[in-house]
């Protein structure tokens, strides 16, 4: 099987609050790396993760590489 058609793919998750929040504790954008099953989850993934720049749990959305 070709590498480009693997079922499990590595994705990046980015905080959706960081670009619009100017009163953050630190400068930067929170990003996480995870893997998802392409067949079971065809839509973009959204998870609630801890953002160390905002200092609280926020929604992290899948971004394109």
Secondary structure, DSSP 8 states (H G I E B T S, - for coil): --GGG-SEEEEEEEESSTTT--S-SSSS--EEEEEEETTT--S--EEEEEETTTTEEEEEEEE--
